[in-house]
Amino acid sequence: MSRVISYIDGFNLYFGLKNKGWKRYYWLDLEALSTALMIPGQMLEATHYFTARLRLVGNNHADKQRQDDYLDALLTRNNLQIHHGHYLRKTRQCRSCGASWPDYEEKMTDVNIAVQLIADAFDDNFDTALIISADSDLTTPVQLVRERFPNKKIVIAQPPGRNSNQLSQAATTAFQISRKKVQTSQLPETVTTADGVTLQRPATWK
Protein backbone atom coordinates (compact mmCIF):
# COMPACT_ATOMS: atom_id res chain seq x y z
CA MET A 1 0.00 0.00 0.00
CA SER A 2 1.15 3.52 -0.81
CA ARG A 3 1.42 5.75 2.27
CA VAL A 4 -0.41 9.09 2.25
CA ILE A 5 -0.22 12.03 4.62
CA SER A 6 -2.66 14.91 4.22
CA TYR A 7 -1.82 18.54 4.99
CA ILE A 8 -4.86 20.79 5.32
CA ASP A 9 -4.72 24.57 5.11
CA GLY A 10 -7.60 25.36 7.45
CA PHE A 11 -8.24 28.96 6.44
CA ASN A 12 -7.90 28.32 2.73
CA LEU A 13 -10.44 25.52 3.03
CA TYR A 14 -12.75 27.56 5.26
CA PHE A 15 -12.86 30.55 2.95
CA GLY A 16 -13.40 28.29 -0.04
CA LEU A 17 -16.50 26.85 1.63
CA LYS A 18 -17.58 30.30 2.85
CA ASN A 19 -17.30 31.90 -0.58
CA LYS A 20 -19.42 29.11 -2.00
CA GLY A 21 -22.06 29.69 0.67
CA TRP A 22 -21.58 26.14 1.98
CA LYS A 23 -21.90 26.84 5.70
CA ARG A 24 -23.80 23.57 6.07
CA TYR A 25 -20.53 21.75 5.34
CA TYR A 26 -18.34 23.46 7.96
CA TRP A 27 -18.71 20.43 10.31
CA LEU A 28 -16.21 18.66 8.11
CA ASP A 29 -14.50 15.38 9.01
CA LEU A 30 -11.02 16.08 7.66
CA GLU A 31 -9.85 12.51 8.02
CA ALA A 32 -12.86 11.29 6.05
CA LEU A 33 -12.32 13.98 3.41
CA SER A 34 -8.67 13.02 3.01
CA THR A 35 -9.63 9.38 2.59
CA ALA A 36 -12.32 10.29 0.05
CA LEU A 37 -9.72 12.10 -2.06
CA MET A 38 -7.40 9.12 -2.24
CA ILE A 39 -7.26 6.43 -4.91
CA PRO A 40 -7.32 2.63 -4.50
CA GLY A 41 -4.07 1.21 -3.18
CA GLN A 42 -3.41 4.13 -0.85
CA MET A 43 -3.50 4.21 2.95
CA LEU A 44 -3.89 7.34 5.07
CA GLU A 45 -1.06 7.46 7.62
CA ALA A 46 -1.79 10.85 9.22
CA THR A 47 -3.78 14.04 8.84
CA HIS A 48 -2.28 17.42 9.71
CA TYR A 49 -4.63 20.37 10.12
CA PHE A 50 -3.21 23.89 10.21
CA THR A 51 -5.24 26.72 11.70
CA ALA A 52 -5.27 29.36 14.45
CA ARG A 53 -7.69 29.70 17.32
CA LEU A 54 -9.83 32.82 17.23
CA ARG A 55 -9.14 35.49 19.81
CA LEU A 56 -11.96 36.94 21.86
CA VAL A 57 -12.52 40.33 20.28
CA GLY A 58 -15.70 42.36 20.59
CA ASN A 59 -18.78 40.21 20.01
CA ASN A 60 -17.16 37.13 18.51
CA HIS A 61 -17.76 34.84 21.52
CA ALA A 62 -20.20 32.65 19.57
CA ASP A 63 -17.77 32.33 16.65
CA LYS A 64 -14.98 31.29 19.00
CA GLN A 65 -17.20 28.73 20.74
CA ARG A 66 -18.15 27.17 17.40
CA GLN A 67 -14.50 26.92 16.40
CA ASP A 68 -13.50 25.48 19.77
CA ASP A 69 -16.22 22.83 19.51
CA TYR A 70 -15.15 21.96 15.98
CA LEU A 71 -11.48 21.61 16.88
CA ASP A 72 -12.34 19.46 19.89
CA ALA A 73 -14.53 17.29 17.65
CA LEU A 74 -11.70 16.88 15.15
CA LEU A 75 -9.40 15.61 17.89
CA THR A 76 -11.65 12.57 18.30
CA ARG A 77 -10.52 11.37 14.85
CA ASN A 78 -7.67 8.88 14.49
CA ASN A 79 -4.17 10.10 13.66
CA LEU A 80 -5.20 13.75 13.27
CA GLN A 81 -2.94 16.48 14.59
CA ILE A 82 -3.80 20.18 14.81
CA HIS A 83 -1.02 22.72 14.29
CA HIS A 84 -1.77 26.21 15.59
CA GLY A 85 -0.61 29.46 14.11
CA HIS A 86 -1.57 32.80 15.61
CA TYR A 87 -3.26 36.10 14.85
CA LEU A 88 -1.27 39.29 14.36
CA ARG A 89 -2.97 42.56 15.26
CA LYS A 90 -2.88 45.11 12.45
CA THR A 91 -4.39 48.57 12.06
CA ARG A 92 -6.65 49.14 9.07
CA GLN A 93 -7.40 52.62 7.76
CA CYS A 94 -10.17 53.89 5.52
CA ARG A 95 -8.67 55.59 2.47
CA SER A 96 -11.66 57.89 2.12
CA CYS A 97 -12.23 59.21 5.64
CA GLY A 98 -8.99 58.29 7.37
CA ALA A 99 -10.72 56.36 10.16
CA SER A 100 -8.71 53.46 11.59
CA TRP A 101 -9.63 50.28 13.43
CA PRO A 102 -7.87 47.15 14.73
CA ASP A 103 -7.93 43.97 12.65
CA TYR A 104 -6.31 40.55 12.99
CA GLU A 105 -4.46 38.55 10.36
CA GLU A 106 -3.81 34.83 10.63
CA LYS A 107 -0.10 33.98 10.47
CA MET A 108 2.18 30.94 10.28
CA THR A 109 -0.05 28.44 8.47
CA ASP A 110 1.94 28.29 5.24
CA VAL A 111 5.25 28.13 7.13
CA ASN A 112 3.95 25.36 9.41
CA ILE A 113 2.72 23.34 6.42
CA ALA A 114 6.05 23.75 4.64
CA VAL A 115 8.07 22.66 7.68
CA GLN A 116 5.89 19.60 8.33
CA LEU A 117 5.88 18.58 4.66
CA ILE A 118 9.66 18.83 4.32
CA ALA A 119 10.31 17.07 7.63
CA ASP A 120 8.01 14.19 6.66
CA ALA A 121 9.70 13.91 3.27
CA PHE A 122 13.19 13.71 4.81
CA ASP A 123 11.95 11.21 7.40
CA ASP A 124 10.37 9.12 4.61
CA ASN A 125 6.95 9.20 6.27
CA PHE A 126 4.92 9.25 3.05
CA ASP A 127 4.89 8.14 -0.56
CA THR A 128 2.25 10.72 -1.49
CA ALA A 129 1.56 14.06 0.16
CA LEU A 130 -2.02 15.28 -0.21
CA ILE A 131 -2.12 19.06 0.26
CA ILE A 132 -5.55 20.64 0.62
CA SER A 133 -4.86 24.26 -0.25
CA ALA A 134 -4.67 26.74 -3.11
CA ASP A 135 -2.07 28.98 -1.47
CA SER A 136 0.67 29.81 -3.97
CA ASP A 137 3.08 30.42 -1.05
CA LEU A 138 3.39 26.63 -0.82
CA THR A 139 4.86 26.41 -4.32
CA THR A 140 8.50 26.58 -3.18
CA PRO A 141 8.34 23.77 -0.57
CA VAL A 142 6.41 21.61 -3.03
CA GLN A 143 9.09 22.17 -5.67
CA LEU A 144 11.84 21.40 -3.17
CA VAL A 145 10.32 18.08 -2.13
CA ARG A 146 9.76 17.02 -5.72
CA GLU A 147 13.35 17.91 -6.65
CA ARG A 148 14.95 16.20 -3.64
CA PHE A 149 12.61 13.19 -3.62
CA PRO A 150 11.59 12.45 -7.24
CA ASN A 151 9.91 9.18 -6.25
CA LYS A 152 7.46 10.95 -3.93
CA LYS A 153 4.24 12.41 -5.27
CA ILE A 154 2.53 15.62 -4.23
CA VAL A 155 -1.16 15.98 -4.97
CA ILE A 156 -2.87 19.35 -4.64
CA ALA A 157 -6.57 19.20 -3.78
CA GLN A 158 -7.79 22.77 -4.17
CA PRO A 159 -10.69 23.82 -1.93
CA PRO A 160 -14.00 24.63 -3.67
CA GLY A 161 -13.83 27.99 -5.38
CA ARG A 162 -10.07 28.40 -4.83
CA ASN A 163 -7.36 28.12 -7.46
CA SER A 164 -3.62 28.56 -7.83
CA ASN A 165 -2.17 27.63 -11.21
CA GLN A 166 1.33 28.16 -9.85
CA LEU A 167 0.87 25.65 -7.03
CA SER A 168 -0.93 23.18 -9.28
CA GLN A 169 1.86 23.23 -11.85
CA ALA A 170 4.47 22.55 -9.17
CA ALA A 171 2.67 19.40 -8.01
CA THR A 172 2.53 15.91 -9.47
CA THR A 173 -1.16 16.42 -10.10
CA ALA A 174 -3.94 18.74 -8.96
CA PHE A 175 -7.71 18.92 -8.90
CA GLN A 176 -10.50 20.81 -7.19
CA ILE A 177 -12.51 19.26 -4.38
CA SER A 178 -16.12 18.70 -5.39
CA ARG A 179 -19.23 19.52 -3.43
CA LYS A 180 -20.02 15.81 -3.25
CA LYS A 181 -16.76 15.08 -1.42
CA VAL A 182 -17.37 17.65 1.34
CA GLN A 183 -21.06 16.77 1.56
CA THR A 184 -20.32 13.11 2.26
CA SER A 185 -17.39 13.80 4.63
CA GLN A 186 -19.24 15.32 7.57
CA LEU A 187 -18.71 14.55 11.24
CA PRO A 188 -21.58 12.87 13.10
CA GLU A 189 -24.19 15.35 14.35
CA THR A 190 -23.09 14.50 17.90
CA VAL A 191 -19.47 13.78 18.86
CA THR A 192 -18.28 12.62 22.28
CA THR A 193 -14.73 13.43 23.36
CA ALA A 194 -12.44 11.14 25.38
CA ASP A 195 -13.39 13.18 28.46
CA GLY A 196 -17.06 12.41 27.91
CA VAL A 197 -17.98 15.88 26.65
CA THR A 198 -20.76 15.87 24.07
CA LEU A 199 -20.32 18.22 21.14
CA GLN A 200 -22.97 19.00 18.55
CA ARG A 201 -22.89 20.51 15.11
CA PRO A 202 -23.62 24.24 15.64
CA ALA A 203 -27.20 25.15 14.79
CA THR A 204 -26.01 27.81 12.34
CA TRP A 205 -24.04 25.17 10.41
CA LYS A 206 -27.14 23.28 9.30
N, C-alpha and C positions, 0 to 999 in steps of 0.2 A: 504493500500500500504506500502511496505517495503521501508524505507528511505535509500538512497545511497549517500555517498560523495566520490568523486574521488580525489586521490592524485597523481600528475603526476611528476615524476622525469625527468625534462626537458633534462638534458644532457644524461642520460641513454637512453631515447627515441631517442634523436637526433643521438647519435652514433650508435644505432641499425639500424636506417634508413640509415645512412651514410655507414655503413659497408655492407649493402645489396645493395648499389648503387641506393637507392630509393630517389634521390634528388627531383624527381617530386612530392613527397608526403610531402615535408617539410611544405607546406602551409596547415597545418593540423588543423582542427576545433576540439579542444580538448573536447569541450562540446558534440559535435556530436559523437566523438569517444567513450567517456565515456558512452553515451546512447546506442551506438551500442553494447557495451560489456555487457550490463545488460540483465537480463532475464525478462519475463513477470511477472507483479506484483510488479515491482520495480519502484521507482521514484527518479530521480536525484535531490538532494537538493542543492548541491554546487560542484564546481570544483576548486581545488587548484592546481596551476601550480608553480613549483619551478625551478628557473633558476638564472642566473646572467647576467647582461648586459655586453657585450664586452667592453673592454677599447680600446681607440684609441692607437694603437701601430704600428709603421711602416706604411705599406701600406694596413691596414685592414679596411679602411674607408668604402668600398663597403660592406664588411661583416657586419660591425656594422649597416649600414643603412638598410640592409635587415632584420637584427634581430629587429631593432627598429620598422620597418614597421610591422613585424609579431606580435610583442608584442602589438602594438597599435591596430592591427586588432583583436587580441584575446579579448581585452578589450571591444569590441562591443558585445560580447556574454553575455548571461544572467547568473548571479550568478557565474561568473568566477573571481577568485582572483589570482593575480600574487605575489609570494613571492620571493624576491631577496636575493641571496647570494652575494658573492663578489669573486674577483680574488686575489690570493696571489702571489706576485712576488717571483720567485725562480731562482737560478742560476744553469744551466745545464752545464756539462763538458764532453767533449769527452774523453773516456777512452784511446783511441789510441794516439791522438796528444796533449791532455791536453787543447785544446781550450775551452773557456767557453762563454756562451751567456745567456741573460735573457729569462725566460719563465714564463708563468702564469698558475696557477692551480686554478680551480674553487673550492670554499669552501662553506660550510654551508648547502648545499642542504639536505643531509641526516639528519642533526640535525633539520633543519626547518620542514622537513616532520614528523619526530618523535614527535616533540613538538606539531604540529597541530593535528596529529592523536590522541595522548594521551589526549590533551585538549578536542577534540570533543567527545572522548569516555566518559570522565568524565562528560561532559556536556550533555550527551545523545543526541547528534546531529545526529547520524546515527544508523541504524540497520546493515548495511553492509558497510564496507570500501573497496573501489576498489583502489588498489595501482598499478600504472603503473610504474614498475621498476623491475630490476633484480639485485639490489644492496644488497649484503649480509649484509651490515652494518645496514639494516633495520630489521634484524632478531630479535634483542632484543626487540625493541618497539612493534613489532608484537606479540611476545610471551607474553609480559606484558599485552597487551590489551586482548588477548585471555584468559589469566589466571584470570585477574580481572573482565572481563565481558564475561563470557562463553556463554551468549545468543547472543552476537554480532559476526558477521562473517567478516572475512578478506579474500578478494579475491586478488590474485596476478595475474596481467595481464603482462606477461613479454614482453618487446619490441621485435620486430623481430630480430632474430639473437643473442639475449642475454639470458643468463640462469644462475640461481642460485638455485641449489638443496636445499641449506640450507634455503633460504628464502621461497621457495615453500613448504618445509616440515613444516615450522612454521605456515603457513597459513591454513585457512579452506579448500581452494582449490586454484589451480593455473593452468594457461594455457598460451600459447604464442599467441600474437596478430597476426592475419593473414594478408596477403597482402590485401585481399579483404576489411577488416575492415578499414585500413588506406586509401585505394583507394577511398572508398565511403564516407569518413569523411573529405572531403576537404572544406575549406572556399570558398565562392564565388570568382570568379576571381577579382572582384572589391568590396571593402568594404569601406563604408563611416562612419567615426567616428561621435560622437555626436557634434563635433565642425565643421562638414562639410568638413573635410579633406578626400580626396579620396585616398585610398591605393590600390595598385594592386599587384597581385602575381609577385614576381621578375622574370624577364625573364629567369634567369639561373635556376629557379625552375620549368621549364616546360619540 
